[in-house]
Amino acid sequence: MRLIDVKAFFQLEEKGKPHSGSKVLVNVNGEELAKTKYAILSHCWSDPNSQEIQFEEMQKITNMTKAELDESGVRERLGYQKIRRTCLQARNDKLERVWVDTCCINKASSTELSEAINSMFRWYSGSQECYAYLHDVASGFPTTCNDKGFPESNGWPRWFSRGWTLQELVAPKEVRFFDKDWSQIGNKRKDAETLSKITRIPIGVLQDGMYAEPPSVAQIMSWAADRRTMQDEDRAYSLLGLLGVNMPMVYGEGKNAFQRLQLEIIRKSNDQTIFAWGHSRESGCSSSFLAGDPSDFGDCSNIVRIEPREFIDELRNNIPENELVKIPEGKLREVAESTRLRKFSVTNAGIQINLPVTPYRGSSWLSEANLACRDKSKSRIITIILGSFQSHFSRYFGDFGTPLYVKLEFRKLLLPYEGLQHTFTFQLDFWKHAFLQHAIFPSDMTSTNNVVTLSSTNDCAIIFYVHRDHSTCFSVVLHFHFGRHSVDIICDEFPGSWEDHIQQVYQHVRRNGLEQARYISDVSGSITTRPVSLVNRYYFPRSDIPNIHGIELISEQLDNMCTIRIVGLENTGCHLFDWQAVGVFLFFQGQHAISFWCYFSLALPTKV
């Protein structure tokens, strides 16, 4: 560990290059480091980074005479001032050494950089004092969210939005906060309640450390969900110490670093909360059972792991009593006493794990797997939804009904962790009429210029349209499942509000859409020409005089985009009832665009 000698630094300030035998930068390791009392700086790098004093430049500065130092103008730079004020505060605290990441790590050496990143949590833990410099705070410790004052960092000072400062808050025993003028405005213990509100880190962890009440993997990940780093890899590397993991740095690997991090966690831990990411999502699917980014754990701040016996008790409590009596006596006890529940491992074919699984009623391919963890705020066990497709598992999100608890089975699963992200874009083009987009569901979906892009993680969108005079309305449902896209046009009685209407449409259509897409993918697996689209038509009578409309779907040459045109037609058609599809059409294309018409009956007049 390379440290700044405070006495030598101020000698440099006053007289230039320190006298012979004295060094500003000193290497301290092993037993000597264990005995050394030092202060450490936690800060945000300046923008631009050229304001910072990095290792190579620091070496040059330490060899300057006082005249050279004065002429260089380096003293005026923000980076130099941070080093100087850190040393000054350490001297006031009677500490002889300080560590500042900008100038104490030789980042030109990949070996040294990797060693520093893997050791950084330990270095912060071993500090006597940690100075957290909030460069954008004028005075006083922030206690309320201020979106106007800090618009680019979630309404709080920028320090709270950075990935690296997370471990710099948790690891040290003492953290003191300073404003831009280096006046102390708070400390970790005194302001633990406010810090917990800002960071989602429990007060107990802030006051007593990570080991008093060890958080789950999912909880630690949730603390990093909203934080950002300059490089994608650092999203993972900044979490190594918090998760007790060591691994080599491979800058250039991008988001693959976060997958490597999760695999390393699994190799040393049996904490099943690592699979709980996105448990509250309303839609989507994933071909990988590992998260793609810490932000996927944003809903996991209350997820705690549970021991096998407690897990079985939780499972028993979540099974309805009329179903519980059908489960053979001793079956749950057998699960609790099995050591298999405590073990899972990484193989080249996937993650091998044993979990209690129950199928969904009326489905031959959807099932629910129970994880050995719970949401402590709701006292419920966490489950994930499995879809079995062509002998492979995928993970699904949303409400698929009620599991068939009587068929609870303890199964050995092989969950894939390599996943490809595919997208499909819909362009909505309405024929000259007065319909306006009123809402889109789910709430995190966006539609810009009537363009909607779906992916495996956001696989369904419902766009609700209302006539300008508020007399008619309908929903366009877009799907993208198993590499196939489909469109539904749906009109139904309102159950009271458009929000309820969309929710009802979504719950019904999403499951049906998945079933149809899976069926088409199964039957077309041996067909060489690729299916382009599924077009579903539904009619829900709400008027004695239904309006008849048509849909024109144009599939472009690019296989990841199509244009949908909805036009008004005067025609008569059959009337179908109760979620009954007029037909499912399977079309194929070679190298040319295809245009086709499908007619459906759409009863519209009602007030919104």
N, C-alpha and C positions, 0 to 999 in steps of 0.2 A: 504494500500500500504506500503510495507516494503522498507525503504530507508537506504542507507549507510550514516552515519554522517562523513563528510570529516575530521573534526577536530579530532574526536575520532579515525579514521582510521590511521592518521599520528602519533597520540600519541602511538597507538599500534606499528607502525613501529619503532618508536624511543625508546620507553621505555617498550614495552610489554603491557600486559593487562591494559586497561584504568583504571583510578582511579574510586573509588566507585561513583556510580550515573551516570557515562558516559557509553553509549552503542554504539557499532559500528553499529549494525542493530537496527533501530527504526521503529515502526509502526506509520504511519501518515494517518488519515482518515478524512472524512467529511469536516467541515469548516476549520480545521487546514491544510488539504491537499490543499484546494483551495487557501490558503494564502502562501503556501510554494513554494519557487523558487528552482527548482532542475534541474540538468543536467541528461541526459539519454543516455545510450550507445546503438548503433546499430552496430552489428558485426556478423561475422560467427563463429560458434562454432569450436573449434580446432578439428583436426583429428589426434589422437584419442581423444574422449571426456574426457579421464582421465586427460588431460592437464588443463581442466577447474576446477575452484573452485566452487563447488555447495553448496547449503544451509547448509547441514549437516556438511560439512567440514569447512565452514566459521564460524559456531558456535564454533567449536573446536578451530579454529585459534584465534578467538577473546578472548579466555580464556588462551592463551599461554603467558608465560613470554618471554622476549626478547631472552634469551638464548635458550628456546625451539623453538622459531620461527627461530632463526639462524640455529639450528641443524636440523630442519625438512626438509630443502631444498625447502620449498614451495615457497620462493621468486623467485626462478629460473624458475618456471613454467609459461608458456605463459598465462594461465588464470589469475594468480595472477598479472602478469605485466599489463594485460589489466585493471584490477580493479584499480591498483595503478595509472596508467597513466590517467585513467578517473577521479580519485579523484584529481590528480595533476592539470589537465586541468580545472576542476571545481573550484579549489582553486584560480587558476590564473584569472578565470572569476568571482571571488567573489561570488561563489555559495556554500552553506553550505551542500547540500544534493545531492546524486546521486543515480540513479537506474541502476542496471546491472542484466539482466534476469538470468544469471547463478546462482547467489548467493542470490538473493532477493526473489525467489519463492521457497516455500517448495513443490517440485514436488511429494513428498511421500504422500501428502494430495490431494486426488482427488478433494475435495471441493475447496481448495485454488487454485489449478491449473486451474479448470474450471472458478473460479472467475477472476483469472488473465488474462486468454485468452479472456474472454468477456469484460474485462476492458482495455486491452492493448492499443487499438487505442486511448481511452480517455487519458490514461497515457502519451502516446507520444505527443498527442495534447497539453497537459497541461505543457509540459516541457519548461523551459526557453531556454535551449540549447540541441541539439541532436548531439552527436559526432559519425559520421559514420567512423568506423575503417576499412580501406582496407588493410588487412594484406599482400596481395600479390602484392601491388604496391610499387615499389622502390622509385619513385619520380615523381612528376607532375601528374595532373589530366588527365586521359585517354580521348583522343578526337577521336581516330580512332579504329576501330575493329582490334584486333590482335589475329588471330586464333592460331598462333604459340606460343605466350606468354600465352594465356589463352585457351588452347584447350578443356578443359572440361566445360567451362562456356560461350559458344557462342561467344568467342573472346573478352569478357570483364572481368574485375575482378570478382571474385567469389561472392562478395557481391550482384552484380546485378542479379545473377541467383537464389538466395534463395527466398523461398516463404514468410518468415516472414519479410524480409527487405523491401518488397513492401509497407506495411502500415507504416513502420518506415521511409520511404522516404516521403510519402504523408502527414501523420498526423501532424508532427511538423511544427511550423512556421519557425524555423531556423534549418537547417541541415548543419553542417560543416564536410568536408571530411579530413581524415588524412591518411598519408601513413604508411608503416610498422614501421617507426621510429618515428611516432607521430608528423610529421611535417604537418601543415595544407596545403592542396593542392587545396581546392575549397570550394564552398558553394552552396546550392540549388538555391538561387535566381540568383547569378552571372552565374552559369553554367547550367541554366534551358534549354537552347537550346540543349546542348550536352546530358543532362539527358533525354530530350524528345526523342532524336534520339535513345538512348540506350533502353529506357523503354516503348516507345509508349504512355507515359502519356503526355497529352497536356501541353504546356508551361503555359497556364493560371492556370491550376490546381496546378502546381509546385510553381508558384509565388503567387497565391492568394487563394489557398485552394479549397476544394471540393465544397463549397457552392456558390462561385461566379458564376460558370457555371456548375451546377450539371451534371456529366457524367451519361450515361445510364448504366443499369446493364450489358449489353453486353460489353460495353467499359471497365468497371472495370474488368470483367472477362478476357478480352483480354490482360490486363496488366500482368495477372498472367499466361498466356498460356505457356510461356517458362520457368517458374520458377519451382524449385524442392524443396521438403522437405524430411526429413529423413523418415517420416511416411506418409502413404497415407491419413490418417485423417487430417493431418495438411494442406493438399492442400485446404481443405474447411475451417478449423478453422482459418487459417491465413487471411481469407477474411471477417470475421465477421464484424469487425469494419468498413471496407471500404464500406460495403453494409448495414450498420446500422441494423444488425441482432444479436440477442442473442439466444443461444441454448446450451443445456448441452453437455459436452464432453463425448464421448463413445469410448475410445480407444479400438481397436479391431474390430470396425465396418467396417474398410477399406474404400472402395470407396463409401459405402452407405452414408458416411458423406456428400459427395457433393450433393447427391440427397436430403438429409434432408435440406441442406442449401438452395437449390433452392425452395423447398416447403415452407420454412419459408419466403423467399423473396416474393413469390406469395401471401402469406397470408397477407402481409402488403403493397404490391405495385401492381399497375396495369401496370407496365412497360412491354410491349410485346416484347421488345428486348431480353428477356430471352429465347425466342423461335427462335431467329435468328441464333443460333450457326450452323456452317457448311453450311451457305447459299451458299457458292461458291463451294462446293464439286461437283465433276464430277460424282460420283457414290456412290452406297450404299443405305442402308435403315436402319431404326431403329424402333423397336417396342415401344420405349419410346420417348416422345416428350421433355424430359429433357436431358441435356447433361450428358455424363459420366465422364467428367473431364474438368478442365479449359482449357486444350489445344484445346478442341472442339471450343472454342471461338477465336481461333487464327486469324480468318478473320473478326473480328468484331470491330476493333479499330476505324472505322469511322461510326459505326451504332448508330444513335441518335433516340430517341423517338420523336413522333410528336402528337400534339393535334388532337382531332377528326375532326374539320373543316379543318385543314391543311391536315389531312390524306385523306379526301374525295377529296380535290383539287389535291393531289398527285395521287390518284387513277384515277381521271378523266384524268389527263395528261398522264397516262400510257395506257389508252385505245385508240386504233386507232380511228380516227374520223369517219370512215365508220361504226365502231361497236358502237361508242358512241351514234349515232343518233338512234340506235335501242333500246336503254335502255329507258324505260318509264321515262318521266320527273318527277322529284321529288323523284325518287328512291334513288339516291345517297344522296340527301338532308335529306331524312328520316333516313339514316344511320348516317349522321353527327349529327343530332339532338337527336339521341337515346342515353340515358344514358347507355344502355346495352353495348355499345362499351367500356365503361370505367371499366367494371366489369368482373372479372373472379375469380374463386375460386377453392379450392382443395376439392374433395370429395373422399370417399373410392373407387369410381369406376373410377376416373380419374380427369382431370382438365376440369372444365366446362367453356366454353368461347364462345363468339359470334364473328364471323368473316365473312367478305365478301368472298364468295367462287365462283369460276368459274370452270366448268368442262373442261377437255381437249377434243379437237375435236377427234372424232372417238374412244373415250374410255368411257366405262360405269362405270369405277371404279377409275380413276385418276382425281384429281381436284387440283386447285391451291388456297391456302388461302392467303389473303393479311394481313400483319401485320402493326400495327400502328407505323411504324418506317421506316427510310430510310438510305441509304448510302450517307452521305453528300459529299463524294468525287465524286460520280457519279449522284447525285440527282435523285435517283430512289427508288421506294418503294420496301421493302423486302417482298418476298413471300416464302412460304414453300409448298411443294408438299405432298398431302394427297393421300393415297391409301386405299380404303375401301375393306376389305377382311373378309368374314364371319362375318359381322356386327361389325368388329373392324377396327380402323384406325391404319395405320402405316405411318411413314414419309419416303419419298424417296428423293434422291438427283440426280441431273443431268438435262439434257435437254430432255423434253418430248414433244416438239412441242409448238403449240400456243393454249392458253386457248380460250374457246368459251365465249367471254365477254358478248355477248347478254343475256346469262343466268346467269348473276351475281345475287347471292342470299345471303342474310344475314342469316346465319345459326347458330344454337346453336350446338356446337360440344362438345364431351366428349373425350378428348385426354388422352390416357394412359400414365402413368409415370413409371410403372413397366415394365422393359424390360429384356429379357434373351439374352445373347450373345452366338450364336452358330457358330461353325467353320466347314469347310470341306476342306480336303487336297487332291490335285491332284498330282500324280506322273506321269510325262511325260517320256515315255520310247520309243525312236525312234529306229526302226529297222535299222540296219547298213546302213546308208546313210550319205551323206555329208552336211546335213542341219545343220545350226548353228543358235542359237538364236540371233536375231539382236536387238530387242527392246521389251519392255513390257509396257503396258498401263493399267490403269493410271500410272502416273509417280511415285506415292508413293507406288506402288505395287512392290514386290521383288520376284525373283525366284532364289532359292539357290539349286544347284545340281538338277535342273529340278523339283523342288518341289514348288508348289504354294498353299498357304492356303488362302481361302476366308472366309469371315464372313458376318454378317448382315450389317456391316458398309462398308465393301469392298466386294461387292457381284458379281463383274464381272471383269475379267482380259482378256486382249488380248495379246497373245504372237506371235510375228512376226518372222518367220523363213525365212532365205535366204540360197540358195545353195552356196556351197563353191566357185563355179565359177561365182556366181552372175547372173545365167541365169534363175533361177526359185525361186519362193517365195510363201508363203501362211500364213494364220493366223489361230491360234487355239484360240477359244473363250470359256472361262470357266465361268459358271454361278453357283450361289448358291442362290436360291430364295425360300421362303416359306418352308424351310427345304428340298428342292429338288435340286439336282445338274444336270447339263446338259452340253453338249459339242457341239460346232459348229466347222466345218472345212470350211474355207471360202477363196475363191480366187476371185479377182476382178481386173478390170482395175485400174491402179494407176491414181489418179487425179492429179498427178504431183510430189508427193513425198511420202515416206512411212509414214511420219507423217500425211499427209492428208488422206492416205488410212486407217490408224488405226482409225482416228477420224470418218471417214465416216462409217466404219464397226461398231464402237462402238455405234454411235447414232442410227443406224438401229437395230442392234441385241439386244441391251439392252432392248429397249421397247418391241420388239417381245418376247424376253426371259421371261420378266415379265408376259406378257399376257399369254404365253403358260404355264408357271409354275403355274399361278393362276388358269387357266382352269383345269389343271391336278389335282391340289390340291382340286378344287371344286368337280370334278367328282369322285375322289378317296376317298373323305371324309368318305364314308360309307364302304370302302373296308378294311378288316382286315389285309390283307397282304400289307406291305408298298411298294410303288413304289421306285425302286432304281435309275433310271436315265432316262433322256430324251436324245436321240441322234438325232441331226438335221444334215441334209446333204444339202449342197448348191453347185450349179455349175455355174460358170461364164465364158462363152467362151471367150478366148483370143487367140486361136490358131486353125489352121485347123486340127492339130493332137493332141487331148487332151491326157494327161496322166491319166490313171485310177489308183487310189490308194484306199486303204482300211483303216478302223480304227477298232482296236480291243479294246474294253473297258472291263476291268476286275474289278468287284466290290468285294472288300474284305469283310471278315466277319465283320470287324469293320465298323459301319455304318457312320463313319465320314471321310472315306478315300476311294479313288479308284485309280487304275493305268490305264493310257491311253497308248496304244501302237499303233503307226502309222507305217504301213508297206507298201512297194511298191508292187503293183500287176499289172500284164498285163492282161487287161480285156477290154471289151467294155461295155458301159452303155448308158443309156438315157441321153440326153442333155436337161437341163432345164435352164430357163433364168430369169433374173430380180428378184432376191431375192425370188425364188420359192423353197420351201423345198421339197425334195424327199419324206420325211415322218417323222412322229414323232412316236417313238416306246416307249411303256410303258412296263417295265419289273418288275417282282416281285421276292423277295427272301425270303427264310425262314431263316434257320441257316447256309446255305452253300454259298460259294462264287459262283458267276456266271460269265461265260465268254461267249461273243457273238461277232459275226462279223457283221459289217455293211459296205456296199460298197457305195462309192459315186464317182462321176466323178470330177476330179480336173484338170483344164487346167492351166499349169504352165509357159511355156516359155515366159519370158520377162526380160528385163534388169532393175536393180534397179537404 
